[in-house]
Amino acid sequence: MIDHDLLLVGAGPAHLGVLRRWALIERPAGRIALVASAEHTWHAGMLPGLVGGRYSPEDCQIGLRALCQAAQVELIVAPVAALDAATRQLTLADGRVLQGNWLSLNVGDRVACPPREGEGMDVLAVKPVDQFISGWQAWQRDPQPLAILGGGVAGVEMALALADQVPQLALFCAEPLLAGHCAGLRMRAWGHLRMRRVQVREHCPISRIDGNCLISGEASVWHGGRLLLASGAQALPWIAASGLSCDGDGFVHTAPTLQSHSHPQVFAVGDCANLPGVRKSGLYSMRQVPVLAANLSAALRGGALRDYKARGQRPLLLASGDGGALLGWQQWSAGGQLYGRCKDYFDRSFVKRHRLER
């Protein structure tokens, strides 16, 4: 067993921000390691542009080794197999066992798949990204009609990015399109989807996959051979089995200090955590970076912890698939190439900032 003072588990946006802070300032004392499933991570906001041909894979990747070296943090590359919250022992897929006095989880989530009967449909999820990219590259060699599950931002962006690359595309939403966002943004998205000849089905939850059919309730609503999953977040199974207090979907119950309610020596941020008033989004997890970095440093030296206070809604930039973007903020909306250039600038800046390029 390998002991550490602090294990950062997962290379999510919050941990990237913490590592960057430690690289530019002074990191806390102690043996610290980042546990990641690969030597790179992806900026999820650029994936629609990647599959749409606007970015290369290299544009969207952040190498972890250079960032960890700059922060003087050990990089351990292996998927996580299990976590024992009581002992804070982390078992990796290669059999190694790590133990940390403190743990911080920023591992994201996975995409839910409806129950399946038969093997008539090829199903691909947008997460994990490496598997999605390789799967999509294989699909590109033989374009076929495609259905997308998910009427949120990810589903709409993927539909707009892929509409011109497949013979026919259908988007299925369990709720209204872009539920929870302002009416203007929803109307603009509807207009772009209609112009791209995307068939949109609202209030049409998919209950199961039967062969090459999507079933809603007991009715067959789509026939085809390919399905892209872009909604229905589920916690990673090893979190639910860890002994941490979790909600009904397996996400970690956290306090305002970003600590687990049941195991205070475990922090959890981003999509794997359930903190009231905080959306599950990379944009919102980046807001937790200052408090997370301060609290991890305080925990290692025995200091007092700070509370994270959720702030108001941030402006949303949704890629429209044509180089432009749609803007939604509170009850305001807009769209056009100018917003696409803004989104491109923000996305490229995020990647460059965490590569520590000047």
C-alpha positions in Angstrom: 0.0 0.0 0.0 1.2 3.5 -0.9 0.4 6.3 1.5 -0.2 9.9 0.6 -1.2 13.0 2.6 -3.6 13.9 -0.2 -5.0 12.1 -3.2 -6.7 14.1 -5.9 -8.9 11.5 -7.6 -9.9 12.5 -11.2 -8.7 15.2 -13.6 -11.9 17.2 -13.7 -12.0 21.0 -14.2 -11.8 21.8 -10.4 -8.7 19.7 -9.9 -7.1 21.3 -13.0 -7.7 24.7 -11.4 -6.2 23.6 -8.1 -3.1 22.2 -9.8 -2.7 25.4 -11.8 -2.9 27.5 -8.6 -0.3 25.3 -6.9 2.0 25.5 -10.0 1.9 29.3 -10.0 2.0 29.8 -6.3 3.2 27.5 -3.5 1.5 24.2 -3.0 0.8 22.9 0.5 3.4 20.6 2.2 2.9 16.9 2.0 2.9 14.0 -0.4 0.2 14.7 -3.0 -0.8 12.7 -6.1 -3.3 13.1 -8.9 -5.0 9.8 -9.9 -6.2 9.9 -13.5 -7.4 7.3 -16.0 -5.1 8.7 -18.8 -2.2 11.1 -19.2 -4.5 13.7 -20.7 -7.9 15.1 -20.1 -10.4 16.7 -22.5 -12.1 20.0 -22.5 -15.7 18.9 -22.9 -16.9 22.3 -24.2 -14.9 21.7 -27.4 -16.2 18.2 -28.2 -19.0 19.4 -30.5 -16.5 21.5 -32.4 -14.2 18.4 -32.6 -16.8 16.1 -34.1 -17.9 18.9 -36.3 -14.4 19.2 -37.7 -13.6 22.6 -36.3 -11.0 21.4 -33.8 -8.3 18.7 -33.9 -8.0 16.3 -30.9 -4.8 18.1 -29.9 -6.8 21.4 -29.6 -9.1 19.9 -27.0 -6.6 17.9 -24.8 -4.7 19.0 -21.7 -1.6 17.0 -20.9 -1.5 16.1 -17.2 2.1 15.3 -16.7 3.5 18.8 -17.3 0.8 20.3 -15.1 1.6 17.9 -12.3 5.3 18.4 -12.6 4.8 22.2 -12.4 2.6 21.7 -9.3 5.1 19.2 -7.8 2.3 16.6 -7.7 2.8 12.9 -8.5 0.8 11.7 -11.4 -0.6 8.1 -11.1 -2.3 6.9 -14.3 -4.8 4.1 -13.8 -8.6 3.8 -13.7 -10.2 3.5 -10.2 -11.7 0.2 -9.4 -13.0 0.8 -5.8 -12.9 3.2 -2.9 -13.3 2.4 0.8 -14.3 5.7 2.3 -13.8 4.5 5.9 -10.1 3.7 5.4 -9.7 6.1 2.5 -8.2 3.3 0.5 -8.3 3.6 -3.3 -8.0 0.4 -5.4 -6.8 0.9 -8.9 -7.7 -1.3 -11.9 -4.1 -2.6 -12.1 -4.3 -3.8 -8.5 -2.4 -1.1 -6.7 -3.8 0.2 -3.5 -3.4 3.8 -2.4 -4.3 5.4 0.9 -4.7 9.1 1.6 -5.1 11.0 4.8 -7.3 13.3 2.7 -9.1 12.6 -0.5 -10.7 14.9 -3.1 -13.0 13.5 -5.8 -13.5 15.3 -9.1 -14.3 12.3 -11.3 -17.4 13.4 -13.1 -20.2 11.0 -14.0 -21.3 8.7 -16.7 -24.2 8.7 -19.1 -27.2 6.5 -18.4 -28.3 3.9 -21.0 -31.9 2.7 -21.2 -32.4 -1.1 -20.7 -31.5 -3.1 -23.8 -33.1 -6.1 -25.4 -31.2 -7.6 -28.3 -28.1 -6.3 -30.1 -29.7 -4.6 -33.1 -28.4 -1.1 -32.2 -24.9 0.3 -31.8 -24.9 2.5 -28.8 -22.3 5.2 -28.0 -22.1 7.6 -25.1 -20.4 11.0 -25.0 -18.5 9.8 -21.9 -15.8 8.6 -21.4 -14.5 10.9 -24.1 -11.7 8.7 -25.4 -14.1 5.9 -26.1 -16.6 8.4 -27.7 -14.0 9.8 -30.1 -12.8 6.4 -31.3 -16.4 5.2 -31.7 -17.4 8.3 -33.6 -14.4 8.0 -35.9 -15.5 4.4 -36.7 -19.1 5.7 -37.4 -17.8 8.4 -39.7 -16.5 5.7 -42.1 -20.0 4.6 -42.8 -22.6 7.3 -42.1 -26.1 6.1 -41.1 -29.2 7.6 -39.6 -28.6 8.5 -36.0 -30.7 9.2 -32.9 -29.5 11.3 -30.0 -30.9 10.9 -26.4 -30.8 14.2 -24.5 -32.5 17.5 -24.8 -30.0 19.4 -22.7 -27.0 21.5 -23.8 -24.9 18.5 -24.7 -27.6 16.8 -26.8 -28.5 20.0 -28.7 -24.8 20.9 -29.4 -24.1 17.4 -30.6 -27.2 17.4 -32.8 -26.2 20.7 -34.4 -22.6 19.5 -34.9 -23.6 16.2 -36.5 -26.7 17.1 -38.5 -24.7 17.5 -41.8 -22.7 14.4 -41.3 -25.5 11.8 -41.1 -28.3 11.0 -43.6 -31.0 11.5 -40.9 -30.9 12.7 -37.3 -33.5 12.6 -34.5 -33.2 14.2 -31.1 -35.3 12.7 -28.2 -36.0 14.8 -25.0 -37.6 13.4 -21.9 -38.6 17.0 -21.0 -39.0 20.2 -23.1 -35.9 21.1 -25.2 -33.3 22.9 -23.0 -35.6 22.7 -19.9 -34.6 25.2 -17.3 -33.2 27.7 -19.7 -34.8 30.9 -20.9 -37.5 30.9 -23.5 -35.5 32.9 -26.0 -32.6 30.4 -26.0 -35.0 27.5 -26.4 -36.7 29.2 -29.4 -33.3 30.0 -31.0 -32.2 26.4 -30.6 -35.5 25.1 -32.1 -34.9 27.4 -35.1 -31.4 26.1 -35.7 -32.5 22.4 -35.3 -35.3 22.9 -37.8 -33.0 24.6 -40.3 -30.6 21.6 -40.0 -33.6 19.2 -40.5 -33.2 17.6 -37.1 -36.4 15.8 -36.0 -37.0 16.8 -32.4 -39.3 14.8 -30.1 -40.0 16.5 -26.7 -41.7 14.8 -23.8 -40.6 11.5 -25.2 -38.5 9.6 -22.6 -37.0 6.4 -24.0 -37.9 3.5 -21.7 -35.9 0.8 -23.4 -34.1 -0.3 -26.6 -35.6 -3.3 -28.3 -33.4 -4.6 -31.1 -33.1 -1.6 -33.5 -36.1 0.2 -32.0 -36.4 3.0 -29.4 -39.4 2.4 -27.2 -41.2 5.2 -25.3 -43.7 3.8 -22.9 -44.9 0.9 -25.0 -44.7 2.6 -28.4 -41.9 2.3 -30.9 -40.8 5.8 -31.7 -37.6 5.3 -33.9 -36.0 2.6 -35.9 -32.3 2.6 -36.7 -28.9 1.2 -36.0 -27.1 3.9 -34.1 -27.8 5.8 -30.9 -25.8 8.5 -29.2 -26.3 9.0 -25.4 -25.9 12.6 -24.3 -28.0 12.8 -21.2 -29.2 11.0 -18.0 -26.2 11.5 -15.7 -25.4 8.6 -13.4 -22.8 8.4 -10.7 -19.8 6.1 -11.2 -20.6 2.8 -9.6 -17.6 2.7 -7.3 -18.7 5.9 -5.6 -22.1 4.4 -4.6 -20.3 1.3 -3.3 -17.7 3.3 -1.3 -19.7 3.9 1.9 -20.0 7.6 1.3 -23.4 9.1 2.0 -25.0 9.6 -1.5 -28.3 10.7 -2.9 -30.6 8.3 -4.8 -28.5 8.6 -8.0 -25.2 7.9 -6.3 -23.8 11.4 -6.1 -21.9 12.3 -2.9 -23.8 14.4 -0.3 -21.5 17.4 0.4 -21.4 20.2 2.9 -20.7 23.9 2.0 -17.0 23.2 2.9 -17.1 20.7 -0.1 -16.6 17.8 2.4 -18.6 14.6 2.4 -21.3 14.7 5.0 -20.5 11.2 6.2 -16.7 11.2 5.8 -15.2 14.7 6.4 -11.8 13.7 5.2 -13.2 13.2 1.7 -13.9 16.2 -0.5 -16.1 15.9 -3.5 -16.7 18.6 -6.2 -18.2 18.9 -9.7 -20.5 16.4 -11.3 -19.8 13.6 -8.8 -21.1 15.7 -5.9 -24.6 16.8 -4.7 -24.4 20.2 -3.2 -27.7 22.1 -2.9 -27.9 25.1 -5.3 -25.0 24.0 -7.5 -25.5 22.8 -11.0 -23.7 19.8 -12.4 -21.5 21.6 -15.0 -17.8 22.1 -15.7 -18.5 25.9 -15.7 -19.9 25.7 -12.2 -17.2 23.4 -10.8 -14.6 25.9 -11.9 -16.2 28.3 -9.5 -15.4 25.9 -6.6 -11.6 26.1 -7.3 -10.7 28.9 -4.9 -12.5 27.4 -2.0 -11.4 23.8 -2.8 -7.7 24.9 -3.1 -7.9 26.9 0.2 -9.7 24.0 2.0 -7.3 21.3 0.8 -4.3 23.5 2.0 -6.1 24.2 5.3 -6.9 20.5 5.8 -3.2 19.5 5.3 -2.0 22.0 7.9 -4.9 21.7 10.3 -6.5 25.1 9.6 -10.1 26.3 9.4 -12.1 25.6 6.3 -14.2 28.0 4.3 -17.7 27.6 3.0 -18.5 27.7 -0.7 -21.3 30.0 -1.5 -23.1 29.4 -4.8 -23.4 32.5 -7.0 -25.9 33.4 -9.6 -26.4 31.9 -13.1 -23.5 32.3 -15.5 -24.1 33.2 -19.2 -24.3 30.1 -21.3 -22.7 29.9 -24.8 -24.1 27.0 -26.8 -22.3 26.0 -30.0 -24.7 26.2 -33.0 -22.7 23.9 -35.3 -22.0 26.6 -37.9 -19.2 28.3 -36.2 -21.6 30.5 -34.2 -23.1 30.2 -30.8 -26.3 30.9 -28.9 -26.1 33.1 -25.8 -28.5 32.6 -22.9 -28.4 34.5 -19.6 -31.3 34.9 -17.2 -34.1 36.0 -19.6 -31.9 37.3 -22.3 -30.8 35.4 -25.5 -28.8 36.2 -28.6 -27.0 34.3 -31.3 -24.5 34.7 -34.2 -20.9 34.3 -35.3 -19.7 36.9 -32.8 -20.8 34.7 -29.9 -19.1 31.7 -31.7 -15.8 33.6 -31.7 -16.3 34.4 -28.0 -16.9 30.8 -27.2 -13.9 29.7 -29.3 -11.7 32.3 -27.4 -12.9 31.1 -24.0 -12.5 27.4 -24.8 -9.0 27.8 -26.3 -8.0 30.0 -23.4 -9.1 27.4 -20.9 -6.9 24.7 -22.6 -3.9 27.0 -22.9 -4.2 28.2 -19.3 -4.0 24.7 -18.0 -1.1 23.8 -20.3 0.6 26.7 -18.4 1.5 28.3 -21.8 2.5 31.9 -21.7 
